[in-house]
């Protein structure tokens, strides 16, 4: 068993060695490193097929047309392009957007900017299990609603949203539907020939690819989605995203998505078994609460609260185990998770919440070691905690 143990896969994943090897072959003079836009010489002409192959690999995982894949620097830029690009392009049609209070900051902060620039945003409340009822979305729709943006899998709780039902609702009203799929691509089946999704954000580093590369799916059929670009320059990506394409990163993202497509079913089944093994060890400890929906969730995320202790104290005892108290983008803040607050989780339970996220390289030995260390740490902290003293008496 390796130490330290990495259980923060929802924050980022290590690059798969197969992906790293391919990435390295596109960096140096003896590899395919060229600018794919340089069509006047062999280096550029050799790089162009690399981009085309990766575009097909990403599209294949989603059952999409490769021409619908636009390269970005990551899911954050893809979210910005989707939301701002649509609202700018659809100004005459309306200026209203719907999202939820449990979205990633890469969507919520964009929505705040949109509000400051003349648009209206409705932030939906989730149920206590993190799901958003379809009727709540339907009630929020207005004649001037242009876009609904909801994530597929929540990055803190792992709760899954029903894309088919939500998309059917928006499609029937002629409203665009954007999905942040950073946490779900390669972990859940996504068929964009069947799902009524118009825009979908992707990230390589959540799927064993490198950081700094992602993509935005932009539907072309039956109706082409119109976007205004955020960046202007060389006209790359059909004028929607200017900038020299990073051949090495794009090739690596394509390879990561190819591997995920081939191994997804077996990998997710194994990860779910490990996640459930860890949960059962925590259940034996007693007074442990699952945050999110206990059935409708992605395999690799387990968000739990240990009654009677605060998460920071538990983490301080896990010096050799990497876990988190929520999204990596907000981990520097001392505030409880905005996701758990939106779900109505009480402050003490929110302060006790820890996210364990498992992945491709997690082993049984690591899970068992983590369970032993966590149970020992929580038991010791409860003996010292005034919060725990009254719990057995129901206080």
C-alpha positions as CSV (number, residue, x, y, z in Angstrom):
1,X,0.0,0.0,0.0
2,X,1.2,3.4,-0.9
3,X,1.4,6.3,1.6
4,X,0.2,9.0,1.4
5,X,-3.3,7.9,0.2
6,X,-5.1,10.0,-2.4
7,X,-8.9,10.2,-1.9
8,X,-9.6,13.6,-3.5
9,X,-10.3,12.4,-7.1
10,X,-13.3,14.9,-7.4
11,X,-10.8,17.8,-7.1
12,X,-8.4,16.4,-9.7
13,X,-7.2,13.1,-10.9
14,X,-3.6,11.9,-11.5
15,X,-2.8,11.6,-15.2
16,X,-3.0,8.0,-16.3
17,X,0.5,6.8,-17.3
18,X,-0.8,5.8,-20.7
19,X,-2.0,9.4,-21.2
20,X,1.2,10.9,-19.9
21,X,3.2,8.8,-22.3
22,X,1.2,10.1,-25.3
23,X,1.3,13.7,-24.0
24,X,5.1,13.5,-23.9
25,X,5.3,12.3,-27.5
26,X,3.7,15.6,-28.6
27,X,6.1,18.0,-26.9
28,X,9.5,17.7,-28.5
29,X,11.1,18.1,-31.9
30,X,11.1,14.4,-32.6
31,X,7.4,14.2,-31.9
32,X,4.2,15.8,-33.3
33,X,4.5,19.1,-31.6
34,X,3.5,21.5,-34.4
35,X,0.9,24.2,-34.6
36,X,-2.0,22.5,-36.3
37,X,-2.9,25.8,-38.0
38,X,0.5,26.0,-39.7
39,X,-0.6,24.3,-43.0
40,X,2.4,25.4,-45.0
41,X,4.9,22.8,-43.6
42,X,5.0,19.2,-42.5
43,X,5.1,19.9,-38.7
44,X,1.7,21.7,-38.8
45,X,0.3,19.2,-41.3
46,X,1.3,16.3,-39.0
47,X,-0.3,18.0,-36.0
48,X,-3.7,18.6,-37.6
49,X,-4.7,14.9,-37.7
50,X,-3.7,14.6,-34.0
51,X,-6.4,17.3,-33.2
52,X,-8.9,15.6,-35.5
53,X,-8.3,12.2,-33.8
54,X,-8.7,13.7,-30.3
55,X,-11.9,15.5,-31.4
56,X,-13.3,12.2,-32.6
57,X,-12.3,10.4,-29.3
58,X,-14.1,13.0,-27.2
59,X,-17.1,13.0,-29.4
60,X,-17.3,9.2,-29.4
61,X,-17.5,9.1,-25.6
62,X,-20.6,11.3,-25.9
63,X,-22.0,9.9,-29.1
64,X,-21.7,13.4,-30.6
65,X,-20.5,14.8,-34.0
66,X,-16.8,15.7,-33.8
67,X,-17.7,19.1,-35.3
68,X,-19.7,19.9,-32.2
69,X,-16.6,19.8,-29.9
70,X,-14.9,23.1,-29.2
71,X,-11.6,23.0,-27.4
72,X,-11.2,25.3,-24.3
73,X,-8.7,25.6,-21.4
74,X,-11.0,23.6,-19.1
75,X,-14.6,23.3,-17.9
76,X,-14.5,26.7,-16.3
77,X,-13.8,28.4,-19.6
78,X,-16.4,26.1,-21.2
79,X,-19.0,27.2,-18.7
80,X,-18.2,30.8,-19.3
81,X,-18.4,30.4,-23.0
82,X,-21.7,28.5,-22.8
83,X,-23.5,30.9,-20.4
84,X,-22.1,34.3,-21.5
85,X,-21.9,33.3,-25.1
86,X,-25.6,32.3,-25.2
87,X,-26.9,35.3,-23.2
88,X,-25.0,37.6,-25.5
89,X,-26.2,35.9,-28.7
90,X,-29.8,35.6,-27.6
91,X,-30.4,39.1,-26.2
92,X,-33.4,39.8,-28.5
93,X,-35.1,36.7,-27.4
94,X,-34.8,37.1,-23.7
95,X,-32.4,37.9,-20.8
96,X,-33.4,35.2,-18.2
97,X,-31.3,32.3,-17.1
98,X,-32.1,29.5,-14.6
99,X,-29.6,27.6,-12.5
100,X,-29.4,26.0,-9.0
101,X,-27.8,27.1,-5.7
102,X,-25.8,23.9,-5.7
103,X,-23.8,24.5,-8.9
104,X,-20.0,24.8,-9.0
105,X,-18.6,28.2,-8.5
106,X,-17.5,28.1,-12.2
107,X,-21.2,28.5,-13.0
108,X,-22.4,30.5,-10.0
109,X,-19.8,33.2,-10.4
110,X,-20.5,33.5,-14.1
111,X,-24.2,34.0,-13.2
112,X,-23.3,36.8,-10.8
113,X,-21.5,38.5,-13.7
114,X,-24.4,38.0,-16.0
115,X,-26.7,39.6,-13.4
116,X,-24.4,42.6,-13.2
117,X,-24.7,43.0,-17.0
118,X,-28.4,43.3,-17.5
119,X,-29.7,39.8,-17.2
120,X,-31.9,38.1,-14.6
121,X,-31.0,34.8,-13.0
122,X,-33.2,32.4,-11.0
123,X,-31.4,30.2,-8.5
124,X,-33.3,27.1,-7.7
125,X,-33.4,25.5,-4.2
126,X,-32.7,21.7,-4.1
127,X,-34.5,19.2,-1.9
128,X,-32.7,18.0,1.2
129,X,-31.2,15.1,-0.8
130,X,-29.7,17.5,-3.3
131,X,-32.0,16.8,-6.2
132,X,-34.1,19.5,-7.9
133,X,-37.7,18.4,-8.7
134,X,-38.7,18.9,-12.3
135,X,-41.8,20.8,-11.3
136,X,-39.6,23.4,-9.6
137,X,-37.7,24.0,-12.8
138,X,-41.0,24.2,-14.8
139,X,-42.4,26.8,-12.3
140,X,-39.3,29.0,-12.8
141,X,-39.6,29.1,-16.6
142,X,-40.7,32.4,-18.1
143,X,-41.4,33.7,-21.6
144,X,-38.0,35.4,-21.6
145,X,-36.1,32.4,-20.3
146,X,-33.2,31.7,-22.7
147,X,-31.1,29.1,-20.9
148,X,-31.2,26.5,-18.1
149,X,-27.8,25.5,-16.7
150,X,-27.7,22.5,-14.3
151,X,-24.8,20.2,-13.6
152,X,-25.0,16.5,-14.3
153,X,-23.2,15.3,-11.1
154,X,-22.7,17.5,-8.1
155,X,-19.0,17.8,-7.3
156,X,-19.5,17.7,-3.5
157,X,-22.3,15.2,-3.0
158,X,-22.2,13.1,-6.2
159,X,-26.0,13.6,-6.7
160,X,-27.1,12.9,-10.3
161,X,-29.6,15.1,-12.1
162,X,-32.1,13.7,-14.6
163,X,-30.8,15.2,-17.9
164,X,-33.4,13.4,-20.0
165,X,-36.4,14.8,-18.1
166,X,-34.9,18.3,-17.7
167,X,-33.9,18.5,-21.3
168,X,-37.3,17.3,-22.5
169,X,-38.9,20.1,-20.5
170,X,-36.6,22.8,-22.0
171,X,-36.8,21.4,-25.5
172,X,-40.6,21.5,-25.5
173,X,-40.4,25.2,-24.6
174,X,-37.7,26.1,-27.0
175,X,-35.2,26.9,-24.2
176,X,-31.5,26.0,-24.4
177,X,-30.1,23.5,-21.9
178,X,-26.5,23.6,-20.7
179,X,-24.9,20.9,-18.6
180,X,-21.6,21.0,-16.6
181,X,-20.5,17.4,-17.1
182,X,-17.0,17.8,-15.5
183,X,-17.8,15.2,-12.8
184,X,-19.8,12.8,-15.0
185,X,-18.1,12.4,-18.3
186,X,-16.5,9.0,-18.5
187,X,-18.2,7.9,-15.3
188,X,-21.8,7.8,-16.4
189,X,-23.2,7.1,-19.9
190,X,-23.9,10.2,-21.9
191,X,-25.6,9.9,-25.3
192,X,-26.1,13.2,-26.9
193,X,-27.9,11.7,-29.8
194,X,-30.7,10.9,-27.3
195,X,-30.3,13.4,-24.6
196,X,-31.9,16.8,-25.3
197,X,-28.8,18.7,-24.2
198,X,-27.6,21.7,-26.2
199,X,-24.3,22.6,-24.5
200,X,-22.1,20.5,-22.3
201,X,-18.9,21.4,-20.5
202,X,-16.0,18.9,-20.2
203,X,-12.6,18.8,-18.3
204,X,-9.7,16.5,-19.0
205,X,-8.2,16.7,-15.5
206,X,-11.3,15.1,-13.9
207,X,-10.8,12.1,-16.1
208,X,-7.1,11.2,-15.8
209,X,-6.0,13.8,-18.4
210,X,-3.8,16.9,-17.9
211,X,-4.9,20.2,-16.4
212,X,-5.4,23.2,-18.7
213,X,-7.5,21.5,-21.4
214,X,-11.3,21.0,-21.7
215,X,-14.1,21.3,-24.3
216,X,-17.5,22.6,-24.9
217,X,-20.1,20.5,-26.8
218,X,-22.2,22.9,-28.9
219,X,-25.2,21.2,-30.7
220,X,-25.5,21.7,-34.4
221,X,-28.6,19.7,-35.1
222,X,-31.6,19.9,-35.3
223,X,-31.0,23.6,-34.6
224,X,-27.6,25.1,-34.4
225,X,-26.8,26.8,-31.1
226,X,-25.6,30.4,-31.6
227,X,-22.8,31.7,-29.3
228,X,-20.9,34.9,-29.1
229,X,-17.1,34.1,-28.5
230,X,-15.3,35.3,-25.4
231,X,-11.9,35.4,-27.0
232,X,-11.0,37.0,-30.4
233,X,-7.8,36.4,-32.4
234,X,-6.8,33.8,-34.9
235,X,-10.3,32.4,-35.7
236,X,-9.6,28.9,-34.4
237,X,-12.5,26.6,-33.4
238,X,-14.8,28.1,-36.0
239,X,-14.3,31.5,-34.5
240,X,-15.7,30.5,-31.2
241,X,-12.4,30.1,-29.3
242,X,-9.3,31.9,-30.5
243,X,-5.9,30.8,-29.6
244,X,-3.2,28.3,-30.7
245,X,-4.4,24.8,-30.1
246,X,-2.2,23.0,-27.5
247,X,-1.5,19.8,-29.5
248,X,0.0,17.8,-26.6
249,X,-2.9,18.6,-24.2
250,X,-5.6,17.9,-26.8
251,X,-4.0,14.6,-27.8
252,X,-3.9,13.6,-24.1
253,X,-7.5,14.6,-23.5
254,X,-8.5,12.5,-26.4
255,X,-6.6,9.5,-25.1
256,X,-8.1,9.9,-21.6
257,X,-11.6,9.9,-23.0
258,X,-10.8,6.9,-25.2
259,X,-9.6,4.9,-22.2
260,X,-12.6,6.0,-20.2
261,X,-15.0,4.8,-22.9
262,X,-13.4,1.4,-22.9
263,X,-13.1,0.9,-19.2
264,X,-16.0,2.9,-17.7
265,X,-18.4,0.1,-16.8
266,X,-15.9,-2.1,-15.0
267,X,-14.1,0.8,-13.4
268,X,-17.2,2.4,-12.0
269,X,-18.5,-0.9,-10.6
270,X,-15.2,-1.5,-8.8
271,X,-15.1,2.1,-7.5
272,X,-18.7,1.8,-6.2
273,X,-17.8,-1.4,-4.3
274,X,-14.9,0.4,-2.7
275,X,-17.0,3.4,-1.8
276,X,-19.7,1.2,-0.2
277,X,-17.0,-0.7,1.7
278,X,-15.8,2.6,3.2
279,X,-19.3,3.7,4.0
280,X,-20.1,0.5,5.8
281,X,-17.0,1.0,8.0
282,X,-18.3,4.4,8.9
283,X,-21.8,3.1,9.6
284,X,-20.3,0.8,12.2
285,X,-18.9,3.8,14.0
286,X,-22.4,5.2,14.5
287,X,-23.9,8.7,14.3
288,X,-22.7,9.2,10.7
289,X,-24.9,10.9,8.1
290,X,-24.8,10.6,4.3
291,X,-25.0,14.0,2.6
292,X,-26.9,13.7,-0.6
293,X,-29.1,11.1,-2.2
294,X,-28.0,7.6,-1.0
295,X,-29.0,5.9,-4.2
296,X,-29.0,8.4,-7.0
297,X,-25.3,9.2,-7.0
298,X,-22.1,8.7,-8.9
299,X,-19.9,5.9,-7.7
300,X,-16.8,7.7,-6.6
301,X,-18.1,10.4,-4.2
302,X,-19.0,9.9,-0.5
303,X,-19.9,13.0,1.5
304,X,-20.5,12.2,5.2
305,X,-20.8,14.1,8.5
306,X,-19.5,12.7,11.7
307,X,-21.8,13.9,14.5
308,X,-20.0,15.5,17.4
309,X,-16.8,16.6,15.6
310,X,-15.8,19.3,13.1
311,X,-14.3,18.3,9.8
312,X,-11.1,20.3,10.2
313,X,-10.2,18.4,13.4
314,X,-10.7,15.1,11.6
315,X,-8.6,16.2,8.6
316,X,-5.8,17.3,11.0
317,X,-5.6,13.7,12.1
318,X,-5.5,12.3,8.6
319,X,-2.0,13.6,7.7
320,X,-1.3,10.8,5.2
321,X,-4.8,10.7,3.6
322,X,-5.9,13.4,1.1
323,X,-9.6,14.2,1.5
324,X,-11.5,17.5,1.5
325,X,-14.3,19.4,3.2
326,X,-15.9,20.3,-0.2
327,X,-15.0,21.8,-3.5
328,X,-11.3,22.5,-4.1
329,X,-12.2,25.9,-5.5
330,X,-13.6,27.0,-2.1
331,X,-11.4,25.0,0.3
332,X,-9.5,28.2,1.4
333,X,-12.7,29.6,2.8
334,X,-13.8,28.8,6.4
335,X,-17.4,29.0,5.4
336,X,-19.5,25.8,5.4
337,X,-20.2,24.3,1.9
338,X,-22.6,26.4,-0.1
339,X,-24.0,23.1,-1.5
340,X,-24.9,21.7,1.9
341,X,-26.3,25.1,3.0
342,X,-28.6,25.1,0.0
343,X,-29.7,21.6,0.8
344,X,-30.8,22.9,4.3
345,X,-28.1,21.0,6.2
346,X,-27.8,22.4,9.7
347,X,-24.6,24.3,10.5
348,X,-23.1,21.7,12.8
349,X,-23.7,18.9,10.4
350,X,-22.3,21.0,7.6
351,X,-19.2,21.8,9.7
352,X,-18.7,18.0,10.2
353,X,-18.9,17.1,6.5
354,X,-16.0,15.4,4.7
355,X,-15.9,14.4,1.1
356,X,-14.1,11.2,0.2
357,X,-13.7,10.7,-3.5
358,X,-12.3,7.5,-5.0
359,X,-10.9,6.8,-8.5
360,X,-9.1,4.5,-10.9
361,X,-6.0,3.9,-8.7
362,X,-7.8,3.5,-5.3
363,X,-7.1,0.1,-3.7
364,X,-8.9,-2.1,-1.2
365,X,-5.9,-1.7,1.1
366,X,-6.1,2.1,1.0
367,X,-9.8,2.0,1.8
368,X,-9.4,-0.3,4.7
369,X,-6.5,1.8,6.1
370,X,-8.5,5.0,5.7
371,X,-11.5,3.4,7.5
372,X,-9.3,2.4,10.5
373,X,-7.6,5.8,10.7
374,X,-10.9,7.8,10.4
375,X,-12.8,5.6,12.9
376,X,-9.9,6.0,15.4
377,X,-9.7,9.8,14.9
378,X,-13.4,10.4,15.2
379,X,-13.7,8.2,18.3
380,X,-10.9,10.1,20.0
381,X,-12.2,13.5,19.0
382,X,-15.7,12.6,20.3
383,X,-14.2,11.8,23.7
384,X,-12.9,15.3,23.8
385,X,-15.9,17.1,22.2
386,X,-18.5,19.0,24.1
387,X,-20.7,18.6,21.1
388,X,-20.7,14.8,21.6
389,X,-21.4,14.8,25.4
390,X,-25.1,15.4,25.0
391,X,-25.7,13.3,21.9
392,X,-26.4,10.0,23.6
393,X,-29.1,11.8,25.7
394,X,-30.6,13.4,22.5
395,X,-29.3,16.8,23.3
